[in-house]
Amino acid sequence: MGQKRQEQRRQPLFLPNRNQPFREARYGYGYFYMAHKQDPGINADNAEEQESGAGEADEDVALHPGPNADDLSDIERYISAEVRSLYDVYSYRHAAAILANTYPDDLAQIERSLLDFRITVREIGMPGGNESDMPKKFSRILRPEGWVETRIQGDLLVRSKEYNEVFLDSGKIKKVKLPESEPRVIENFIDGHKIDYVKGRVAFDLEWNSKDQTFDRDLYALRAFHECGIISVGVLVTRSASLNPVFEVVPQLNKQGEKVGKTVRAKYGASTTWMGKLLYRLNAGRHGGCPVLVFGITPRLITDWDTQP
């Protein structure tokens, strides 16, 4: 068992584990999208309407945190009651504790942006464009505090040390080190990993309504930043499952803000970014060793929802 664990640790960073199922190696670590030059972050509003609705069954959905998630008591201890009353909150690898104890100022700024965040029924119903409006709500708080978009790139320097064995007359074997070969540089070994908000050793990102594969990209980026020693913890915000019934009745609007005779159910389909898709990936450990704290936007953040029938 110990030898097997040691062999696993020796595998190169960011390369898919050969022992992992092919599906996870391609999709879980973002290989498919990088290899085929596809961006999983395409706004779902600009794609064709989803065939399945937000509440329909999907095998890649988890409605509850897995056994690898932190206890609810940790969240109650470290995340304010006011934030917990507005958001679904889940923590993995002690993310809440790390933020509260090691980066309390950063956590305070994140909580302030979460408490200031509000949406309207009209914003939910508008087509296209409104995806870019959601990050602006957080940017107004976080950008002035020093949270910046960050992308990492890096080359890999590989040195090869070779040894030969010489058989002595005494029958013993002597290991002889050979001259080192020319180091090999693999350019752009790490490239293209971007996170929208980074300050110090804390990363923050928001996914409102993109293709659900965007979570693979986000978790892969958090994992890369963490394994490179750049961040200690990541924070993700997305839609709570409790918004799904809301989408069943909120009317779809056109660009002029007029009702088009249907609801937004298809727009916010099961294959877009929402908590069920994120928890599924976190429960599967696709964030690697990176601690991740997750907030789910609930109907309590819709300022005019109480006026709905």
BAVEX-578947 format. One record per residue (C-alpha): x negated, y, z negated; residue in three letters. Coordinates in pm, whole numbers, plus 50000, padded with zeros to 5 digits. Each point is the difference from the previous one (the first is absolute). Example, Ala and Ser with C-alpha at 12.3 -4.5 7.8 and 13.67 -1.06 7.14 Angstrom:
REM residues 2
<<48770 49550 49220> 'ALA'>
<<49863 50344 50066> 'SER'>
REM end
This chain:
REM residues 309
<<50000 50000 50000> 'MET'>
<<49720 50242 49908> 'GLY'>
<<49816 49930 50322> 'GLN'>
<<50314 50063 50204> 'LYS'>
<<50059 50338 49830> 'ARG'>
<<49642 50099 50059> 'GLN'>
<<50027 49921 50369> 'GLU'>
<<50313 50213 50026> 'GLN'>
<<49823 50298 49845> 'ARG'>
<<49725 49977 50260> 'ARG'>
<<50237 50064 50285> 'GLN'>
<<49948 50341 50170> 'PRO'>
<<50214 50292 49895> 'LEU'>
<<50318 50062 50200> 'PHE'>
<<49961 49689 50217> 'LEU'>
<<50299 49766 49983> 'PRO'>
<<49942 49702 49774> 'ASN'>
<<49972 49695 50222> 'ARG'>
<<50188 49801 49738> 'ASN'>
<<50301 50232 50023> 'GLN'>
<<50293 49913 50227> 'PRO'>
<<49963 50144 50349> 'PHE'>
<<50308 50216 49954> 'ARG'>
<<49856 50181 49700> 'GLU'>
<<49659 50039 50160> 'ALA'>
<<50156 50174 50298> 'ARG'>
<<50285 50191 49843> 'TYR'>
<<49915 50031 49630> 'GLY'>
<<49664 50163 50062> 'TYR'>
<<50103 50208 50298> 'GLY'>
<<49795 49800 50254> 'TYR'>
<<50278 49972 50255> 'PHE'>
<<50057 50374 50024> 'TYR'>
<<49636 50096 50017> 'MET'>
<<49919 49733 50257> 'ALA'>
<<50291 50099 50223> 'HIS'>
<<49960 50375 49940> 'LYS'>
<<50355 50032 49867> 'GLN'>
<<50088 50244 49727> 'ASP'>
<<50241 49845 49748> 'PRO'>
<<50079 50347 49869> 'GLY'>
<<50229 50086 50291> 'ILE'>
<<50301 50186 49868> 'ASN'>
<<50293 49761 49998> 'ALA'>
<<50227 50285 50112> 'ASP'>
<<49821 50009 50335> 'ASN'>
<<50033 49626 50059> 'ALA'>
<<50308 49811 50109> 'GLU'>
<<50260 49956 49731> 'GLU'>
<<49944 49702 49774> 'GLN'>
<<50216 49698 50075> 'GLU'>
<<50021 49907 49633> 'SER'>
<<50135 50240 49736> 'GLY'>
<<49830 50117 49682> 'ALA'>
<<50181 49751 49781> 'GLY'>
<<49977 49687 50215> 'GLU'>
<<49799 49695 49898> 'ALA'>
<<49634 49988 50101> 'ASP'>
<<49746 49736 49908> 'GLU'>
<<49726 50262 49960> 'ASP'>
<<50186 50191 49728> 'VAL'>
<<49954 49993 49621> 'ALA'>
<<50256 50175 49783> 'LEU'>
<<49802 49953 49679> 'HIS'>
<<49633 50024 49901> 'PRO'>
<<49814 49670 49987> 'GLY'>
<<49818 49839 49707> 'PRO'>
<<49685 50187 50102> 'ASN'>
<<50165 50334 49918> 'ALA'>
<<49945 50178 49669> 'ASP'>
<<50249 49974 49715> 'ASP'>
<<50283 50250 49985> 'LEU'>
<<49870 50107 49660> 'SER'>
<<49685 50135 50165> 'ASP'>
<<50206 50218 50231> 'ILE'>
<<50216 50125 49713> 'GLU'>
<<49689 50083 49801> 'ARG'>
<<49811 50191 50267> 'TYR'>
<<50260 50149 50238> 'ILE'>
<<50228 50274 49869> 'SER'>
<<50365 49920 49933> 'ALA'>
<<50107 50287 50225> 'GLU'>
<<49820 49848 50299> 'VAL'>
<<50130 49651 49919> 'ARG'>
<<50355 50134 49993> 'SER'>
<<49967 50113 50363> 'LEU'>
<<49777 49733 50155> 'TYR'>
<<49954 49625 50000> 'ASP'>
<<49647 49949 49867> 'VAL'>
<<49772 49697 50038> 'TYR'>
<<49636 49956 49906> 'SER'>
<<49742 49747 50117> 'TYR'>
<<49655 49931 49853> 'ARG'>
<<50058 50246 49713> 'HIS'>
<<50033 50299 50232> 'ALA'>
<<50226 50192 49759> 'ALA'>
<<49759 49950 49709> 'ALA'>
<<49698 50100 50209> 'ILE'>
<<50165 50320 50117> 'LEU'>
<<50129 50100 49656> 'ALA'>
<<49679 49926 49811> 'ASN'>
<<49729 50086 50253> 'THR'>
<<50162 50254 50232> 'TYR'>
<<50272 50169 49793> 'PRO'>
<<49978 50333 50184> 'ASP'>
<<50046 49829 50337> 'ASP'>
<<50295 49802 49865> 'LEU'>
<<50154 50323 49869> 'ALA'>
<<49975 50157 50346> 'GLN'>
<<50153 49693 50163> 'ILE'>
<<50287 50001 49751> 'GLU'>
<<50059 50369 50059> 'ARG'>
<<50027 49940 50375> 'SER'>
<<50237 49709 49939> 'LEU'>
<<50222 50209 49773> 'LEU'>
<<50011 50286 50250> 'ASP'>
<<50091 49769 50289> 'PHE'>
<<50362 50013 50115> 'ARG'>
<<50183 49904 50320> 'ILE'>
<<50343 50080 50144> 'THR'>
<<50260 49799 50188> 'VAL'>
<<49931 50215 50306> 'ARG'>
<<49628 49917 49991> 'GLU'>
<<50085 49631 49987> 'ILE'>
<<50234 50030 50297> 'GLY'>
<<49784 50210 50231> 'MET'>
<<49823 49813 50285> 'PRO'>
<<49624 50004 50055> 'GLY'>
<<49781 50275 49865> 'GLY'>
<<50118 49969 49640> 'ASN'>
<<49730 49737 49939> 'GLU'>
<<49745 50280 50005> 'SER'>
<<50211 50209 49762> 'ASP'>
<<49973 49747 49717> 'MET'>
<<49621 50026 49951> 'PRO'>
<<50030 50380 50000> 'LYS'>
<<50201 49977 49679> 'LYS'>
<<49701 49835 49830> 'PHE'>
<<49739 50208 50179> 'SER'>
<<50134 50321 49847> 'ARG'>
<<49898 49868 49658> 'ILE'>
<<49700 49781 50075> 'LEU'>
<<49805 50192 50265> 'ARG'>
<<49936 50307 49780> 'PRO'>
<<49876 49764 49727> 'GLU'>
<<49730 49858 50226> 'GLY'>
<<50166 49689 50146> 'TRP'>
<<49856 49963 50352> 'VAL'>
<<50041 49763 50293> 'GLU'>
<<49701 49766 50004> 'THR'>
<<49863 49760 50258> 'ARG'>
<<49703 49772 49943> 'ILE'>
<<49748 49866 50249> 'GLN'>
<<49688 49794 49941> 'GLY'>
<<49732 49789 50164> 'ASP'>
<<49888 49664 49862> 'LEU'>
<<49627 49940 49961> 'LEU'>
<<49916 49628 50006> 'VAL'>
<<49659 49876 49884> 'ARG'>
<<49904 49639 50060> 'SER'>
<<49750 49832 49766> 'LYS'>
<<49865 49669 50126> 'GLU'>
<<49802 49730 49820> 'TYR'>
<<49817 49690 50117> 'ASN'>
<<49883 49694 49807> 'GLU'>
<<49644 49868 49996> 'VAL'>
<<49933 49645 49888> 'PHE'>
<<49688 49986 49782> 'LEU'>
<<49760 49706 49969> 'ASP'>
<<50123 49951 49645> 'SER'>
<<50345 49924 50136> 'GLY'>
<<50148 50322 49874> 'LYS'>
<<50182 50248 50219> 'ILE'>
<<49902 50366 50007> 'LYS'>
<<50246 50264 50119> 'LYS'>
<<49834 50264 50219> 'VAL'>
<<50164 50330 50084> 'LYS'>
<<49983 50095 50366> 'LEU'>
<<49955 50357 50126> 'PRO'>
<<50327 50187 49993> 'GLU'>
<<50174 50041 50332> 'SER'>
<<50122 50337 50124> 'GLU'>
<<50309 50107 49803> 'PRO'>
<<50321 49993 50200> 'ARG'>
<<50242 50292 49989> 'VAL'>
<<50365 49935 50077> 'ILE'>
<<50136 50342 50086> 'GLU'>
<<50351 50101 49892> 'ASN'>
<<50037 49685 49790> 'PHE'>
<<50243 50206 49793> 'ILE'>
<<50200 50240 50213> 'ASP'>
<<50339 50161 50026> 'GLY'>
<<50122 49952 49643> 'HIS'>
<<50194 50315 49909> 'LYS'>
<<50198 50102 49694> 'ILE'>
<<50211 50316 50001> 'ASP'>
<<49925 50117 49646> 'TYR'>
<<49678 49931 49810> 'VAL'>
<<49863 50183 49700> 'LYS'>
<<49697 49872 49814> 'GLY'>
<<50057 49628 49955> 'ARG'>
<<50378 50000 50045> 'VAL'>
<<50185 49945 50329> 'ALA'>
<<50364 50086 50074> 'PHE'>
<<50218 49928 50304> 'ASP'>
<<50366 50020 50103> 'LEU'>
<<50197 49782 50242> 'GLU'>
<<50357 50115 50059> 'TRP'>
<<50117 49839 50325> 'ASN'>
<<49731 49842 50213> 'SER'>
<<49967 49646 50131> 'LYS'>
<<49952 49766 49704> 'ASP'>
<<49660 49886 50134> 'GLN'>
<<49875 50343 49897> 'THR'>
<<49973 49854 49648> 'PHE'>
<<49737 49757 50131> 'ASP'>
<<49795 50295 50119> 'ARG'>
<<50049 50189 49672> 'ASP'>
<<49906 49706 49777> 'LEU'>
<<49705 49916 50222> 'TYR'>
<<49880 50361 49970> 'ALA'>
<<50040 50000 49621> 'LEU'>
<<49811 49672 49984> 'ARG'>
<<49720 50133 50221> 'ALA'>
<<49965 50322 49798> 'PHE'>
<<49997 49798 49677> 'HIS'>
<<49747 49741 50115> 'GLU'>
<<49773 50280 50120> 'CYS'>
<<50013 50152 49651> 'GLY'>
<<50172 50319 50115> 'ILE'>
<<50324 49969 49802> 'ILE'>
<<50101 49824 49679> 'SER'>
<<50378 49999 50049> 'VAL'>
<<50262 50060 50269> 'GLY'>
<<50355 50136 49985> 'VAL'>
<<50272 49935 50258> 'LEU'>
<<50348 50155 50031> 'VAL'>
<<50276 49851 50214> 'THR'>
<<50378 49950 50008> 'ARG'>
<<50162 49800 49722> 'SER'>
<<50230 49711 50087> 'ALA'>
<<50273 50197 49821> 'SER'>
<<50011 50239 50297> 'LEU'>
<<50121 49725 50234> 'ASN'>
<<50370 50037 49902> 'PRO'>
<<49966 50375 50053> 'VAL'>
<<49896 49943 50360> 'PHE'>
<<50319 49802 50057> 'GLU'>
<<50210 50316 49968> 'VAL'>
<<49775 50300 50081> 'VAL'>
<<50091 50120 50352> 'PRO'>
<<49740 50006 50276> 'GLN'>
<<49945 50351 50139> 'LEU'>
<<49862 50123 50330> 'ASN'>
<<49731 50265 50034> 'LYS'>
<<50264 50271 49965> 'GLN'>
<<50111 49854 49668> 'GLY'>
<<50329 49867 50139> 'GLU'>
<<50146 49661 49910> 'LYS'>
<<49970 49738 50276> 'VAL'>
<<50262 49757 49874> 'GLY'>
<<49785 49745 49817> 'LYS'>
<<49798 49965 49682> 'THR'>
<<49623 49997 49953> 'VAL'>
<<50005 49629 49912> 'ARG'>
<<49809 49898 50315> 'ALA'>
<<49756 50289 49972> 'LYS'>
<<49883 49880 49658> 'TYR'>
<<49998 49631 50093> 'GLY'>
<<49852 49702 49819> 'ALA'>
<<49683 50022 50212> 'SER'>
<<49911 50350 49885> 'THR'>
<<49802 50116 49698> 'THR'>
<<50196 49938 49679> 'TRP'>
<<49927 49843 49664> 'MET'>
<<50102 49647 50094> 'GLY'>
<<49734 49990 50271> 'LYS'>
<<49733 50152 49776> 'LEU'>
<<50060 49774 49699> 'LEU'>
<<49981 49696 50229> 'TYR'>
<<49649 50103 50103> 'ARG'>
<<49890 50094 49648> 'LEU'>
<<50129 49671 49862> 'ASN'>
<<49791 49826 50266> 'ALA'>
<<49689 50188 49880> 'GLY'>
<<49934 50185 50323> 'ARG'>
<<49861 50295 49804> 'HIS'>
<<49708 49781 49893> 'GLY'>
<<49838 50121 49681> 'GLY'>
<<50128 50357 50028> 'CYS'>
<<50237 50107 49719> 'PRO'>
<<50320 50137 50154> 'VAL'>
<<50282 50200 49840> 'LEU'>
<<50327 50015 50197> 'VAL'>
<<50294 50242 49981> 'PHE'>
<<50334 49936 50170> 'GLY'>
<<50220 50296 50099> 'ILE'>
<<50353 49945 49864> 'THR'>
<<50340 50165 50073> 'PRO'>
<<49952 50212 49687> 'ARG'>
<<49762 50213 50206> 'LEU'>
<<50268 50090 50258> 'ILE'>
<<50119 50340 49883> 'THR'>
<<50346 49984 50162> 'ASP'>
<<50069 49628 49980> 'TRP'>
<<50246 50035 49713> 'ASP'>
<<50230 50182 50243> 'THR'>
<<50030 49688 50218> 'GLN'>
<<50308 49776 49985> 'PRO'>
REM end
